[in-house]
Amino acid sequence: MSKIQIAIVYHSVYGHTRRQAEAVSAGAKQLSCADVLLLNVDEAESRWDDLAASEAIIFGAPTYMGGPSARFKAFQEATSRAVMAKGFAWRNKIAAGFTNSGARSGDKLATLVQIAIFAAQHGMHWVNLDLPSGNNSSRGSDDELNRLGFWLGAGAQSNVDEGPEKAPPAADLATAQHLGKRVAEVTAQFVRGRV
């Protein structure tokens, strides 16, 4: 199969969500047919053509005050003129999302829902995490994939008193890696079907 391009567009203030984005990238790269483009939102706003050429875009943002960070929201709004006004240029691309916050729940679901709605507004196909909840029994542990129990996308938790060299924990990074691999697999299936 020919190469497929997967873009990861994220915002990170302290570096925690950047580490999550890097894990998503590592997961996508597990498929030999995947070329991965990792862009923070500032870079992404100068690379609209590269995003248009991508078969999938995975979006990531920290959760602040019950939603994506303001800088990520600014990127979303910029797509109105740069993408939507040009004939819904992202229609039929694959999309997925991830987020990080200091609390275990931290209203991360609200951020994932907002990102999913954003993708739907562009006519994109949303890919969920496809992992059962981890750490949900007396025999569970914080080392399990999807330990925070999200279905819509990958959630991570970073202690507010730890820098990105320690947080998010390995299980959350492995969950993000799983999301990246899943999106690459679904994208490859989608592109093969289109051919």
URNOR-V180465 format. One record per backbone hydrogen bond with DSSP energy under -1.0 kcal/mol. CO is the residue of the C=O (numbers start at 0). NH is the residue of the N-H. If there is no record, write none. Layout:
((CO:NH) (CO:NH))
//
This chain:
((3:34) (4:54) (4:55) (5:36) (6:57) (7:38) (8:59) (9:40) (14:18) (15:19) (16:20) (17:21) (18:22) (19:23) (20:24) (21:25) (22:26) (23:27) (24:28) (26:29) (27:30) (30:33) (32:3) (34:5) (36:7) (38:9) (39:43) (40:44) (42:45) (43:46) (46:50) (47:51) (48:52) (54:93) (55:6) (56:95) (57:8) (58:97) (59:10) (61:68) (63:66) (66:63) (68:72) (69:73) (70:74) (71:75) (72:76) (73:77) (74:78) (76:79) (77:81) (78:82) (78:83) (79:84) (82:88) (83:86) (83:87) (87:90) (89:92) (92:124) (93:56) (94:126) (95:58) (96:153) (97:60) (98:155) (99:62) (100:157) (104:107) (106:110) (107:111) (108:112) (109:113) (110:114) (111:115) (112:116) (113:117) (114:118) (115:119) (116:120) (118:123) (119:122) (122:91) (124:94) (136:139) (140:143) (145:133) (145:148) (150:128) (153:98) (155:100) (158:161) (162:165) (162:166) (168:172) (169:173) (170:174) (171:175) (172:176) (173:177) (174:178) (175:179) (176:180) (177:181) (178:182) (179:183) (180:184) (181:185) (182:186) (183:187) (184:188) (185:189) (186:190) (187:191) (188:192) (189:193) (190:194))
//
